Amino acid sequence: MTDLNSLRTSLRSGEHVFADTLSFIAEGYDYQPQAFRNGDVDNAAGQNEGSCKTLGLALLEGLSDEDALLAFGEHYRSVQASPKATTTAISVR
């Protein structure tokens, strides 16, 4: 996957995996660890970096909320399949 349009197509395939999101970011962006807040959860710089990278990509490239969630791949699909579960992917919620 080499461009944003390819990423968007992959996101909507229903089979996108989170590792592909992280690879896309690593190949095309310079990442600097940042502290961030996701809902009620505070993350220090260097903590929960996958979410930081993915949410940063979404903001930088203007991804829709749905595409940002789809970028979490199997983790987001797991949350959708079990919306009441709280232990598998709290950062995606």
ChimeraX attribute file (.defattr): number of C-alpha atoms within 10 A of each C-alpha:
attribute: neighborCount
match mode: 1-to-1
recipient: residues
	/A:1	14
	/A:2	10
	/A:3	9
	/A:4	13
	/A:5	10
	/A:6	11
	/A:7	18
	/A:8	17
	/A:9	13
	/A:10	19
	/A:11	23
	/A:12	14
	/A:13	10
	/A:14	12
	/A:15	12
	/A:16	20
	/A:17	18
	/A:18	20
	/A:19	14
	/A:20	17
	/A:21	22
	/A:22	18
	/A:23	12
	/A:24	19
	/A:25	17
	/A:26	12
	/A:27	10
	/A:28	11
	/A:29	10
	/A:30	8
	/A:31	13
	/A:32	10
	/A:33	13
	/A:34	16
	/A:35	13
	/A:36	19
	/A:37	11
	/A:38	14
	/A:39	9
	/A:40	7
	/A:41	10
	/A:42	12
	/A:43	16
	/A:44	13
	/A:45	13
	/A:46	13
	/A:47	14
	/A:48	16
	/A:49	19
	/A:50	17
	/A:51	19
	/A:52	22
	/A:53	21
	/A:54	20
	/A:55	20
	/A:56	18
	/A:57	20
	/A:58	17
	/A:59	13
	/A:60	9
	/A:61	10
	/A:62	11
	/A:63	17
	/A:64	11
	/A:65	12
	/A:66	10
	/A:67	17
	/A:68	21
	/A:69	19
	/A:70	25
	/A:71	29
	/A:72	26
	/A:73	22
	/A:74	17
	/A:75	20
	/A:76	22
	/A:77	17
	/A:78	15
	/A:79	18
	/A:80	12
	/A:81	10
	/A:82	11
	/A:83	11
	/A:84	8
	/A:85	12
	/A:86	11
	/A:87	8
	/A:88	12
	/A:89	14
	/A:90	12
	/A:91	17
	/A:92	16
	/A:93	13
